[in-house]
Amino acid sequence: MKNYRLWNWSLSALIAFSFFACDNEPLEGEFITDDGVEVGGFTASVNGEFFEAQTTSGQLSNGVLLLSGIDSSGNIIALTISNVGECTFDLTSAFNISSFILNGQINDPYLTTAALGGSGTATIDSYDADALTVSGTFSFTGVREISDGAGGTTTESIVVSSGVFDSIPFSLINGSAEPNACDPNGGGGGTGVTDPDDSFYALVDGEEFVDTDFVSEEIMVGSNNIVKVTATNAAGAQIQFFIPPNLGVGTYDFEPIFNGSNLTVTYISADGSESLTSSSGSITFNEFGLITGKIGATFSFTGTDPVGGSTTVIEVTEGVFNIDYLPSSGTTENIFTASIDGEDYVPNTIEIVLSPFQGKTLVNVTTINETTNQSVSLVFPIDITVGNFDMSPFPDTGEEIIGIFNPDIGTSILFKSDPGVFTVTSYQYGNGVIEGSFVFSAIDPLGNNPNVYQITNGFFTLTIP
């Protein structure tokens, strides 16, 4: 028997509970419940055959709605909808995975999960938080692994179409019954965060250097590509940075003399008579986008004449700037690589979907290497900022970052990140391009399987839809 687990095991337990809840009510046409609510039906077409539920169940727990219908043959359609409200939901996302289950095969369901090749959507057209009823439509393709008769496995799918659930009552188990707000794109769409304007601040010998012009450009010095960033004040004095474009996030010392390829900074006096470079000092890049072109940094340095022609010394302190040296950068091809126990992992497919959870929007990145039949996935909030973040095995508030590894798609449990570190090096909110890295240990969070997989050297550049 295959050991399928929805990646959120707590939802799995609730689904199982909903199948066998003692308050399930048979559907024989329209009828009146004890609460006086008129109830409709739960119908669909399954591979062209009519499905009509004789029993339905609805459970709402902390914003997660679980609906199921069981027909006269004991077959089950189960819908999981997170961040419930009047909205359209992607059933392939990590929090909305739904299923079709043949009678007696509850441990071998057809799943909509993207890692197996499933697909589908559900739309809630009417949601009554007072009467605790819900109506809507759905359709999906569920996939499962089966034996190929020769010691291996293959997949089979089932198509559920024209699904309708009409005035289905549900029980409130935990949390509030109030509906969540819906984005017309199905819970996805914008981050709510905007990219900062280009800005510059520094003190020169304790006085603010008030820039009237702050610009960047890419220049070629010999065969080297350099990012030149210049702040100019009203008197004409300048602070110029020469930045190799491949440095990345981190702290770096300034060099005193520019050789065409190194990191330097120069203070040029208003009349141009003095050019003072960093005899000491450093810069910390807290954001450095190779694709986005966004740079955010703090800096300080002592400026002197590198050839000794002037005895002037200036102290530049409390420096900070933000700039986008590629302001016209657009979306990019999705890139995702990692190592699994030291072996390279390069996926054939990369899928990005958005899903609602706890009033937030989560980004679900699913990658599959068809040759090795392995999958590495990431889940993180769409409004994440630049920085380093600890990874978790399960969602709770919607702020968690989760790594998922499937060592053998269709026959294995899912191993989750515990512990792990997820780093965002740059995020262009305007076009959804995000760059970063990750590393995590993948374990069975339930402790049944002792295997531990080391996912290292993770790198990604993604365009979030």
C-alpha positions as CSV (number, residue, x, y, z in Angstrom):
1,M,0.0,0.0,0.0
2,K,1.4,3.4,-1.0
3,N,2.0,5.9,1.8
4,Y,0.6,9.2,0.5
5,R,0.6,12.2,2.8
6,L,-0.6,15.6,2.1
7,W,2.2,17.9,3.0
8,N,0.2,19.4,5.8
9,W,-0.5,16.3,7.9
10,S,-2.9,18.2,10.2
11,L,-5.2,18.9,7.2
12,S,-5.0,15.2,6.3
13,A,-6.3,14.3,9.7
14,L,-9.1,16.7,9.4
15,I,-10.1,15.3,6.0
16,A,-10.2,11.8,7.3
17,F,-12.3,13.0,10.2
18,S,-14.7,14.7,7.8
19,F,-15.2,11.5,5.8
20,F,-16.5,9.7,8.9
21,A,-18.1,12.4,11.0
22,C,-21.1,11.1,12.8
23,D,-23.2,14.2,11.8
24,N,-23.0,13.5,8.1
25,E,-26.4,13.9,6.6
26,P,-27.8,11.9,3.6
27,L,-28.9,13.9,0.6
28,E,-32.1,12.8,-1.0
29,G,-33.0,15.8,-3.0
30,E,-33.4,19.1,-1.2
31,F,-34.3,19.0,2.5
32,I,-34.3,21.0,5.7
33,T,-31.6,20.6,8.3
34,D,-32.2,21.0,12.1
35,D,-31.1,24.6,11.7
36,G,-33.8,25.2,9.1
37,V,-31.4,25.6,6.2
38,E,-32.4,24.3,2.8
39,V,-29.7,22.1,1.5
40,G,-28.9,21.3,-2.2
41,G,-26.6,18.7,-3.6
42,F,-23.1,17.8,-4.3
43,T,-22.6,16.5,-7.9
44,A,-19.9,16.1,-10.5
45,S,-18.8,14.1,-13.5
46,V,-16.0,11.6,-12.9
47,N,-14.4,10.4,-16.1
48,G,-17.8,11.1,-17.7
49,E,-19.8,9.2,-15.1
50,F,-22.4,11.1,-13.0
51,F,-21.4,11.4,-9.4
52,E,-24.1,12.4,-6.8
53,A,-23.3,12.5,-3.1
54,Q,-25.6,10.6,-0.8
55,T,-23.7,12.0,2.2
56,T,-21.9,15.3,2.7
57,S,-19.7,16.7,5.4
58,G,-18.3,20.2,6.0
59,Q,-15.7,21.2,8.6
60,L,-14.2,24.7,9.1
61,S,-11.1,24.9,11.2
62,N,-9.0,28.1,11.5
63,G,-10.0,29.2,8.0
64,V,-9.5,25.8,6.3
65,L,-12.7,24.5,4.8
66,L,-13.0,20.7,4.2
67,L,-15.9,19.5,2.1
68,S,-16.6,15.9,1.1
69,G,-19.3,14.1,-0.7
70,I,-19.8,10.3,-0.7
71,D,-21.8,8.6,-3.4
72,S,-23.9,5.4,-3.2
73,S,-20.9,3.3,-4.1
74,G,-18.7,4.8,-1.3
75,N,-16.5,6.9,-3.6
76,I,-15.4,10.2,-2.2
77,I,-14.7,13.7,-3.5
78,A,-12.9,15.8,-0.9
79,L,-12.1,19.5,-1.3
80,T,-9.6,21.4,0.9
81,I,-9.9,25.2,0.7
82,S,-7.7,27.4,2.8
83,N,-8.3,31.0,3.7
84,V,-12.0,30.4,2.8
85,G,-14.1,33.1,1.3
86,E,-15.9,33.9,-1.9
87,C,-13.0,33.4,-4.3
88,T,-11.4,31.0,-6.8
89,F,-8.8,28.7,-5.4
90,D,-6.0,26.8,-7.1
91,L,-6.3,23.2,-6.0
92,T,-2.7,22.3,-6.8
93,S,-1.3,24.7,-4.1
94,A,0.1,23.2,-1.0
95,F,-2.9,24.3,1.2
96,N,-5.7,23.4,-1.2
97,I,-4.8,19.9,-2.3
98,S,-8.0,18.0,-3.0
99,S,-8.8,14.4,-4.0
100,F,-11.0,11.7,-5.4
101,I,-11.0,8.4,-3.5
102,L,-12.4,5.1,-4.7
103,N,-14.4,3.1,-2.2
104,G,-12.0,1.2,0.2
105,Q,-8.9,3.0,-1.1
106,I,-8.7,6.0,1.3
107,N,-4.9,5.5,1.5
108,D,-4.5,5.6,-2.3
109,P,-6.2,8.7,-3.4
110,Y,-6.1,10.6,-6.7
111,L,-4.5,13.9,-5.7
112,T,-4.4,17.4,-7.3
113,T,-0.9,18.1,-6.0
114,A,1.3,19.6,-8.6
115,A,4.2,17.3,-7.8
116,L,2.2,14.4,-9.1
117,G,0.9,16.3,-12.1
118,G,-2.5,17.2,-10.8
119,S,-4.5,20.4,-11.6
120,G,-7.8,22.1,-10.8
121,T,-9.7,25.0,-9.3
122,A,-12.6,25.5,-7.0
123,T,-14.8,28.6,-6.8
124,I,-16.9,29.6,-3.8
125,D,-19.8,31.6,-5.1
126,S,-21.8,31.9,-1.9
127,Y,-20.6,31.8,1.7
128,D,-22.9,32.4,4.6
129,A,-21.0,32.8,7.9
130,D,-24.2,33.0,9.9
131,A,-26.0,30.0,8.5
132,L,-22.7,28.1,8.0
133,T,-23.5,27.1,4.4
134,V,-21.4,27.3,1.3
135,S,-22.0,26.9,-2.5
136,G,-19.7,26.8,-5.4
137,T,-18.2,24.9,-8.3
138,F,-15.1,22.8,-8.9
139,S,-13.2,20.7,-11.4
140,F,-9.9,19.0,-11.2
141,T,-7.6,16.2,-12.5
142,G,-6.3,13.9,-9.8
143,V,-3.2,11.7,-10.2
144,R,-1.9,8.7,-8.3
145,E,1.0,6.2,-8.7
146,I,0.1,2.5,-9.5
147,S,2.2,-0.6,-10.1
148,D,3.3,-1.2,-13.7
149,G,3.3,-4.9,-13.1
150,A,7.0,-5.2,-13.7
151,G,8.3,-4.0,-10.3
152,G,8.0,-0.3,-11.1
153,T,5.3,2.3,-11.0
154,T,3.3,4.4,-13.4
155,T,0.7,7.0,-13.0
156,E,-3.0,7.1,-13.7
157,S,-5.4,10.1,-13.6
158,I,-9.0,10.8,-13.1
159,V,-10.9,13.8,-14.4
160,V,-13.6,15.4,-12.2
161,S,-15.5,18.1,-14.0
162,S,-18.7,20.1,-13.8
163,G,-18.6,19.8,-10.0
164,V,-21.3,21.7,-8.0
165,F,-21.9,22.0,-4.3
166,D,-25.0,23.8,-3.3
167,S,-25.9,25.2,0.2
168,I,-23.7,22.5,1.9
169,P,-23.8,23.0,5.7
170,F,-20.5,23.0,7.6
171,S,-19.5,22.8,11.2
172,L,-17.2,25.4,12.9
173,I,-14.5,23.4,14.7
174,N,-12.0,26.2,15.5
175,G,-11.5,29.9,14.8
176,S,-13.9,32.3,13.2
177,A,-16.5,31.6,10.5
178,E,-16.0,35.0,9.0
179,P,-14.9,34.9,5.3
180,N,-11.5,36.1,4.3
181,A,-10.9,38.8,1.6
182,C,-10.4,37.5,-1.9
183,D,-8.0,38.6,-4.6
184,P,-9.6,38.2,-8.1
185,N,-6.6,36.2,-9.1
186,G,-7.5,33.4,-6.7
187,G,-5.8,34.7,-3.5
188,G,-2.6,35.8,-5.3
189,G,-1.6,39.1,-6.7
190,G,0.5,41.8,-5.3
191,T,2.8,41.8,-2.3
192,G,1.5,45.0,-0.7
193,V,5.1,46.1,-0.6
194,T,6.7,48.7,-3.0
195,D,10.2,49.1,-4.1
196,P,12.0,52.0,-2.4
197,D,13.0,55.1,-4.4
198,D,16.6,55.7,-5.1
199,S,18.0,57.4,-2.0
200,F,21.3,58.5,-0.5
201,Y,22.5,59.7,2.9
202,A,25.9,60.3,4.5
203,L,27.7,62.6,6.9
204,V,31.0,64.1,5.7
205,D,33.0,65.3,8.7
206,G,29.7,65.3,10.7
207,E,27.8,67.4,8.2
208,E,25.1,65.9,6.0
209,F,26.0,65.5,2.4
210,V,22.7,66.6,0.8
211,D,22.6,65.1,-2.7
212,T,20.8,66.9,-5.5
213,D,21.6,64.1,-7.9
214,F,22.0,60.4,-7.3
215,V,22.6,58.2,-10.3
216,S,24.0,54.9,-11.4
217,E,25.4,53.5,-14.6
218,E,27.1,50.4,-15.9
219,I,30.5,51.1,-17.4
220,M,33.2,49.1,-19.1
221,V,36.7,49.5,-17.8
222,G,38.9,47.4,-20.1
223,S,37.1,44.1,-20.3
224,N,35.4,44.6,-16.9
225,N,31.8,45.5,-16.2
226,I,31.5,47.9,-13.3
227,V,28.6,49.6,-11.6
228,K,29.3,53.3,-11.0
229,V,27.1,55.0,-8.4
230,T,27.5,58.8,-7.9
231,A,26.0,61.2,-5.4
232,T,26.4,64.9,-6.1
233,N,25.5,67.9,-3.8
234,A,24.5,71.4,-4.8
235,A,28.1,72.7,-4.6
236,G,29.3,70.0,-7.0
237,A,31.1,67.7,-4.6
238,Q,30.7,64.0,-5.3
239,I,30.9,60.6,-3.6
240,Q,31.6,57.9,-6.2
241,F,31.4,54.2,-5.8
242,F,32.9,51.6,-8.2
243,I,31.2,48.3,-7.6
244,P,31.9,44.9,-9.3
245,P,28.4,43.6,-10.2
246,N,29.0,40.1,-8.9
247,L,29.8,40.8,-5.2
248,G,26.5,39.9,-3.7
249,V,25.2,40.4,-0.2
250,G,27.9,40.8,2.5
251,T,30.5,43.1,4.0
252,Y,33.5,44.2,1.9
253,D,36.5,46.4,2.5
254,F,37.1,49.3,0.2
255,E,40.4,49.4,-1.8
256,P,42.3,52.7,-1.9
257,I,43.1,52.7,-5.6
258,F,40.7,51.7,-8.4
259,N,42.3,49.2,-10.8
260,G,39.4,48.7,-13.1
261,S,37.8,45.8,-11.4
262,N,37.9,46.3,-7.6
263,L,35.6,47.9,-5.0
264,T,36.5,51.5,-4.3
265,V,34.9,54.8,-3.2
266,T,36.1,58.3,-3.8
267,Y,35.2,61.8,-2.4
268,I,35.7,64.5,-5.0
269,S,35.8,68.1,-3.7
270,A,33.4,70.7,-5.2
271,D,36.1,72.4,-7.2
272,G,37.6,69.1,-8.3
273,S,41.0,69.8,-6.8
274,E,41.0,66.9,-4.4
275,S,40.2,63.2,-5.0
276,L,40.2,61.4,-1.7
277,T,39.9,57.6,-1.7
278,S,39.3,55.2,1.1
279,S,42.4,54.6,3.2
280,S,40.1,52.5,5.4
281,G,36.4,51.6,5.5
282,S,33.9,49.1,4.3
283,I,30.5,48.7,2.8
284,T,27.7,46.2,3.7
285,F,25.4,45.2,1.0
286,N,22.1,44.0,2.5
287,E,20.5,43.7,-0.9
288,F,22.4,43.0,-4.1
289,G,20.4,41.7,-7.1
290,L,22.2,40.3,-10.1
291,I,19.0,40.2,-12.1
292,T,16.9,43.0,-10.4
293,G,19.8,45.4,-10.2
294,K,18.7,46.5,-6.8
295,I,21.5,47.5,-4.3
296,G,20.9,48.5,-0.7
297,A,24.0,49.3,1.4
298,T,25.5,50.9,4.4
299,F,29.0,52.3,4.4
300,S,31.7,54.4,6.1
301,F,35.2,55.3,5.2
302,T,38.2,57.6,5.7
303,G,39.2,59.5,2.6
304,T,42.8,60.5,1.9
305,D,44.9,61.3,-1.2
306,P,46.2,57.9,-2.3
307,V,49.4,59.4,-3.8
308,G,50.1,61.8,-1.0
309,G,49.6,65.0,-2.9
310,S,47.2,66.4,-0.3
311,T,47.1,66.2,3.5
312,T,43.3,66.5,3.7
313,V,41.5,63.8,5.5
314,I,37.7,63.4,5.5
315,E,35.5,61.1,7.5
316,V,32.4,59.7,5.8
317,T,30.0,58.1,8.3
318,E,26.4,56.8,8.7
319,G,26.3,56.2,4.9
320,V,23.3,54.4,3.5
321,F,21.9,54.2,0.0
322,N,19.4,52.3,-2.1
323,I,19.5,52.3,-5.9
324,D,18.4,50.2,-8.9
325,Y,21.1,50.2,-11.5
326,L,18.9,48.1,-13.8
327,P,15.6,50.1,-13.6
328,S,14.3,48.6,-16.8
329,S,14.9,45.0,-15.7
330,G,11.9,42.8,-16.4
331,T,10.8,39.3,-15.6
332,T,13.4,36.5,-16.0
333,E,13.6,32.8,-16.8
334,N,13.1,30.8,-13.6
335,I,16.3,29.2,-12.3
336,F,16.4,26.7,-9.5
337,T,19.3,24.4,-8.5
338,A,20.4,22.5,-5.4
339,S,22.4,19.6,-4.1
340,I,20.8,16.5,-2.5
341,D,23.3,14.7,-0.3
342,G,26.0,16.1,-2.5
343,E,24.4,15.2,-5.8
344,D,23.4,17.9,-8.2
345,Y,19.6,18.5,-8.4
346,V,18.5,20.4,-11.6
347,P,14.7,20.2,-12.2
348,N,13.0,19.7,-15.5
349,T,10.0,21.7,-14.4
350,I,9.4,24.7,-12.1
351,E,5.9,25.6,-11.2
352,I,4.9,28.7,-9.1
353,V,1.4,29.1,-7.7
354,L,0.0,31.4,-5.1
355,S,-2.3,30.3,-2.3
356,P,-4.1,32.1,0.6
357,F,-3.4,31.1,4.2
358,Q,-4.3,32.8,7.5
359,G,-5.1,36.0,5.6
360,K,-1.8,36.0,3.8
361,T,-0.6,35.0,0.3
362,L,1.9,32.2,0.1
363,V,4.2,31.4,-2.8
364,N,4.4,27.7,-3.6
365,V,7.4,26.7,-5.7
366,T,7.3,23.1,-6.9
367,T,10.2,21.7,-8.9
368,I,10.5,18.2,-10.3
369,N,13.5,16.3,-11.8
370,E,11.8,13.7,-14.0
371,T,15.0,11.7,-14.4
372,T,15.5,11.0,-10.7
373,N,11.7,11.2,-9.9
374,Q,12.5,13.7,-7.1
375,S,10.9,17.0,-6.1
376,V,12.2,19.9,-4.1
377,S,9.6,22.6,-3.1
378,L,9.6,25.9,-1.3
379,V,6.8,27.8,0.4
380,F,7.2,31.4,1.6
381,P,5.0,34.5,2.1
382,I,4.8,36.7,-0.9
383,D,5.7,39.8,1.1
384,I,8.9,38.4,2.4
385,T,11.8,40.9,2.7
386,V,15.5,40.7,2.0
387,G,17.4,38.8,4.7
388,N,18.0,35.5,6.3
389,F,15.2,33.4,7.7
390,D,15.0,30.1,9.7
391,M,12.9,27.4,7.9
392,S,10.1,25.4,9.5
393,P,8.5,22.0,8.8
394,F,4.9,23.3,9.1
395,P,2.9,26.4,8.5
396,D,1.3,28.2,11.4
397,T,0.9,32.0,11.0
398,G,1.7,32.2,7.3
399,E,5.1,33.8,8.0
400,E,6.9,30.4,8.0
401,I,9.3,29.4,5.2
402,I,9.1,25.7,4.4
403,G,11.3,23.3,2.4
404,I,9.9,20.0,1.1
405,F,11.8,17.1,-0.4
406,N,10.2,14.1,-2.1
407,P,12.9,11.4,-2.7
408,D,10.6,9.2,-4.9
409,I,7.5,10.9,-6.2
410,G,4.4,8.6,-5.8
411,T,5.9,6.2,-3.3
412,S,7.5,8.2,-0.6
413,I,6.4,10.4,2.2
414,L,7.4,14.1,2.1
415,F,10.4,15.2,4.1
416,K,10.3,18.7,5.6
417,S,12.9,21.4,6.5
418,D,14.0,21.1,10.1
419,P,16.3,23.0,10.4
420,G,17.1,25.2,7.5
421,V,18.0,28.8,6.4
422,F,16.3,30.6,3.6
423,T,18.0,33.8,2.2
424,V,16.5,36.5,0.0
425,T,19.3,38.5,-1.6
426,S,17.1,40.7,-3.7
427,Y,13.4,41.2,-4.4
428,Q,12.0,43.5,-7.0
429,Y,8.4,43.8,-5.8
430,G,7.3,45.7,-8.9
431,N,7.8,42.8,-11.3
432,G,8.0,39.9,-8.8
433,V,11.6,38.9,-9.5
434,I,13.2,37.3,-6.4
435,E,16.7,36.0,-5.9
436,G,18.0,33.9,-3.1
437,S,19.4,30.7,-1.7
438,F,18.5,28.0,0.8
439,V,19.9,25.1,2.7
440,F,18.0,22.6,4.9
441,S,17.9,19.2,6.5
442,A,14.8,17.3,5.3
443,I,13.3,15.0,7.9
444,D,10.1,13.1,8.5
445,P,8.4,15.6,10.8
446,L,6.3,12.8,12.3
447,G,9.4,10.8,13.3
448,N,8.4,7.6,11.6
449,N,11.2,7.5,9.0
450,P,14.7,8.0,10.3
451,N,16.2,9.1,7.0
452,V,17.6,12.6,6.9
453,Y,18.4,14.3,3.5
454,Q,20.8,17.3,3.2
455,I,19.6,19.9,0.8
456,T,22.5,22.3,0.2
457,N,23.7,24.8,-2.4
458,G,20.2,25.9,-3.1
459,F,19.9,28.8,-5.4
460,F,16.9,30.4,-7.2
461,T,15.9,33.3,-9.4
462,L,12.1,33.3,-9.9
463,T,9.4,35.5,-11.3
464,I,6.4,35.4,-9.0
465,P,3.1,35.7,-11.0
